[in-house]
Amino acid sequence: MNSWVVATYDSAFGYVSAHGAPLVDLLDPQPGEKIIDLGCGTGALSAEIAARGAEPLGIDGSPALIGQARMLNAGLSFTVGDAGDFTVTEPFDAVASNAALHWMTRDPDAVITRVHAALRPGGRFVAEMGGAGNCAELIAAMQTAWREFGLAEPELPWYFPSPAEYATRLEDGGFTVRLLEYVERPTRMTEGPNGAADWVRVFASGPLNAVPPQAVESLLARINDLAAPALRRESGWMADYVRLRFAAVRKPDSSALTFDMRRPESAHT
Ligand SMILES: C[S@@+](CC[C@H](N)C(=O)[O-])C[C@H]1O[C@@H](n2cnc3c(N)ncnc32)[C@H](O)[C@@H]1O
């Protein structure tokens, strides 16, 4: 098990062991808190946040998923928005995100900047995402099969940062990192009995759509052959997940100080 813990996490209810704890426990929503669920999908995390008495706002770039989230979670708030480009009208106590930040490949720093702007000083940013090496066997099988079929290198739609890289981005973006975990988490592919092929169909539909239709089935069969030695067990297929989870806090606002230094006369007016 590869685990790198920068610090322990001190929740409002005392020490919480970060490793293996559900994300909502790291977030530790308090009754009445306003919390954004960024890349909310169909709203599973929003529902957990609401169950703790906090007020979630789910934001997702997909109108279809926001539609489903509204249907599945009557009474909760959801809106369509791009994580790299959203604004809110009042400061939030926390931003949470599950399995979504690694899909936001265009500009990871813009996402951190928008999260920072949405939070009050001291507000929390708590998330889990794919980390460096996530699905490495699956991706290697994909790349090999693409090459064997004479196809151009597939354009991968994910951003899987190392812990050091993402911590630096958070610090540069105005956050203090309180906890950062980097763990291997082999995960049973319960929803994909056809193993690596199903995984590619669901999660790499972009690159797959660029493959000539007549080659798709044999390409997927080859990916299964290539991935099986590493990922197929007697009990079924396992995905080689590597996760990054973190809890960071927006640093206190220094704008008042900056203002005073720039306009010393303001003290006399
Ligand atoms: C794997 S799903 C995770 C959904 C949900 N958080 C969950 O745990 O079930 C990733 C989500 O991120 C959303 N997403 C990807 N890029 C986004 C962006 N730039 N802005 C907002 N949402 C985005 C997708 O639409 C999708 O719903």
The ligand as a Tripos MOL2 file, in Angstrom:
@<TRIPOS>MOLECULE
LIG
   27    29     1     0     0
SMALL
NO_CHARGES

@<TRIPOS>ATOM
      1 C1        -16.9360   10.3940  -12.6720 C.3       1 LIG1
      2 S1        -18.1270   11.6630  -12.5430 S.3       1 LIG1
      3 C2        -18.2800   11.8770  -10.7820 C.3       1 LIG1
      4 C3        -19.6480   12.3480  -10.3890 C.3       1 LIG1
      5 C4        -19.9260   12.4560   -8.8910 C.3       1 LIG1
      6 N1        -19.0420   13.4220   -8.2410 N.3       1 LIG1
      7 C5        -19.8510   11.1270   -8.2290 C.2       1 LIG1
      8 O1        -19.0380   10.9450   -7.3360 O.co2     1 LIG1
      9 O2        -20.6660   10.2530   -8.5720 O.co2     1 LIG1
     10 C6        -17.2430   13.1460  -13.0590 C.3       1 LIG1
     11 C7        -18.1570   14.3280  -13.2110 C.3       1 LIG1
     12 O3        -17.3860   15.5040  -13.4540 O.3       1 LIG1
     13 C8        -18.1190   16.3200  -14.3510 C.3       1 LIG1
     14 N2        -17.1940   17.2720  -14.9780 N.ar      1 LIG1
     15 C9        -16.1280   16.9750  -15.7550 C.ar      1 LIG1
     16 N3        -15.5110   18.1050  -16.1450 N.ar      1 LIG1
     17 C10       -16.1970   19.1380  -15.6040 C.ar      1 LIG1
     18 C11       -16.0500   20.5570  -15.6240 C.ar      1 LIG1
     19 N4        -15.0410   21.1350  -16.2980 N.pl3     1 LIG1
     20 N5        -16.9360   21.3080  -14.9460 N.ar      1 LIG1
     21 C12       -17.9410   20.7370  -14.2540 C.ar      1 LIG1
     22 N6        -18.1370   19.4020  -14.2010 N.ar      1 LIG1
     23 C13       -17.2710   18.6080  -14.8580 C.ar      1 LIG1
     24 C14       -18.7450   15.3310  -15.3040 C.3       1 LIG1
     25 O4        -19.8290   15.8790  -16.0190 O.3       1 LIG1
     26 C15       -19.1530   14.2160  -14.3420 C.3       1 LIG1
     27 O5        -20.4350   14.3850  -13.8460 O.3       1 LIG1
@<TRIPOS>BOND
     1     1     2 1
     2     2     3 1
     3     2    10 1
     4     3     4 1
     5     4     5 1
     6     5     6 1
     7     5     7 1
     8     7     8 2
     9     7     9 1
    10    10    11 1
    11    11    12 1
    12    11    26 1
    13    12    13 1
    14    13    14 1
    15    13    24 1
    16    14    15 ar
    17    14    23 ar
    18    15    16 ar
    19    16    17 ar
    20    17    18 ar
    21    17    23 ar
    22    18    19 1
    23    18    20 ar
    24    20    21 ar
    25    21    22 ar
    26    22    23 ar
    27    24    25 1
    28    24    26 1
    29    26    27 1
@<TRIPOS>SUBSTRUCTURE
     1 LIG1         1 GROUP 0 **** ****
